[in-house]
Amino acid sequence: MNDLLKTMRMNYLFDFYQSLLTDKQRNYLEKYYMDDESLSEIAETFDVSRQAVYDNIRRTSELLEEYEAKLGLYKKFEERQAIYEKIMALNVLESDKQRITEYIEQLQRIE
């Protein structure tokens, strides 16, 4: 996975699961992924080693992936977005009403 995709994924996972993280984990990830600070900058801010920051970010990223594997909030979000985009692409003609109804039912089944 390239860096941009990883950053985007981490931002989404952070949005969904940040309330499950400690303040320290939240602060490090925010600074690294959202504020685009370097490991050295974060280390200086919190008066810790660059290695400590790296280890914390790596462990926290793995933890977010574990939460996603168990809870699947991001996967469900992506599924809903795909269905939403299909609905938005439709021309609302009489013949499309049945398809719209089917897409809405698909959205309702995603929990």
C-alpha positions as CSV (number, residue, x, y, z in Angstrom):
1,M,0.0,0.0,0.0
2,N,1.5,3.4,-1.0
3,D,2.0,6.1,1.6
4,L,-0.9,8.2,0.5
5,L,-3.4,5.3,0.6
6,K,-2.1,4.3,4.0
7,T,-2.4,7.9,5.3
8,M,-6.0,8.1,4.0
9,R,-6.9,4.7,5.6
10,M,-5.3,5.7,8.9
11,N,-7.3,9.0,8.9
12,Y,-10.5,7.1,8.4
13,L,-9.7,4.5,11.0
14,F,-8.7,7.2,13.4
15,D,-12.1,8.9,12.8
16,F,-14.0,5.8,13.5
17,Y,-12.0,4.5,16.5
18,Q,-10.2,7.4,18.1
19,S,-12.5,7.2,21.2
20,L,-10.9,3.8,21.9
21,L,-7.4,5.2,22.1
22,T,-5.5,6.7,25.0
23,D,-4.8,10.5,24.9
24,K,-1.1,9.7,24.1
25,Q,-2.0,7.4,21.2
26,R,-4.5,10.0,19.9
27,N,-2.0,12.8,20.1
28,Y,0.8,11.0,18.3
29,L,-1.5,9.8,15.4
30,E,-3.1,13.2,15.0
31,K,0.3,14.9,14.8
32,Y,1.7,12.3,12.4
33,Y,-1.1,11.6,10.0
34,M,-3.3,14.7,10.2
35,D,-0.8,17.4,11.0
36,D,1.9,15.7,8.9
37,E,4.6,16.3,11.5
38,S,7.8,14.2,11.4
39,L,8.8,11.7,14.0
40,S,11.5,14.1,15.2
41,E,9.0,17.0,15.6
42,I,6.6,14.8,17.6
43,A,9.5,13.5,19.7
44,E,10.6,17.1,20.5
45,T,7.0,18.2,21.4
46,F,6.6,15.3,23.9
47,D,10.2,15.2,25.0
48,V,10.7,11.5,24.0
49,S,13.0,9.7,21.6
50,R,12.2,9.5,17.9
51,Q,12.2,5.7,18.3
52,A,9.5,5.9,21.1
53,V,7.3,7.9,18.8
54,Y,7.8,5.5,15.9
55,D,7.0,2.5,18.1
56,N,3.9,4.1,19.5
57,I,2.6,5.1,16.1
58,R,3.3,1.6,14.7
59,R,1.6,-0.1,17.6
60,T,-1.4,2.2,17.5
61,S,-1.8,1.7,13.8
62,E,-1.8,-2.0,14.3
63,L,-4.4,-1.6,17.1
64,L,-6.6,0.5,14.7
65,E,-6.4,-2.3,12.1
66,E,-7.4,-4.8,14.8
67,Y,-10.4,-2.8,15.7
68,E,-11.3,-2.6,12.1
69,A,-10.9,-6.4,11.7
70,K,-13.3,-6.9,14.6
71,L,-15.8,-4.1,14.1
72,G,-15.6,-3.3,10.4
73,L,-16.9,0.3,10.7
74,Y,-14.7,1.5,7.8
75,K,-15.6,-1.4,5.6
76,K,-19.3,-0.7,6.1
77,F,-18.7,2.9,5.4
78,E,-17.1,2.1,2.1
79,E,-20.0,-0.2,1.2
80,R,-22.5,2.5,2.0
81,Q,-20.5,5.0,-0.1
82,A,-20.5,2.7,-3.1
83,I,-24.2,2.2,-2.9
84,Y,-24.8,5.9,-2.4
85,E,-22.7,6.6,-5.5
86,K,-24.8,4.2,-7.5
87,I,-27.9,5.9,-6.4
88,M,-26.6,9.3,-7.3
89,A,-25.6,8.1,-10.8
90,L,-29.1,7.0,-11.6
91,N,-31.5,9.1,-13.7
92,V,-34.7,9.0,-11.7
93,L,-37.0,7.6,-14.3
94,E,-39.9,5.3,-13.6
95,S,-37.7,2.4,-14.5
96,D,-35.1,3.4,-12.0
97,K,-37.4,3.5,-9.0
98,Q,-37.1,-0.3,-8.5
99,R,-33.3,-0.1,-8.6
100,I,-33.3,2.8,-6.1
101,T,-35.5,0.8,-3.8
102,E,-33.1,-2.2,-4.0
103,Y,-30.1,0.0,-3.2
104,I,-31.9,1.5,-0.2
105,E,-32.6,-2.0,1.0
106,Q,-29.0,-2.9,0.6
107,L,-28.0,0.1,2.7
108,Q,-30.5,-1.0,5.4
109,R,-29.0,-4.5,5.5
110,I,-25.4,-3.1,6.2
111,E,-25.1,-3.0,10.0
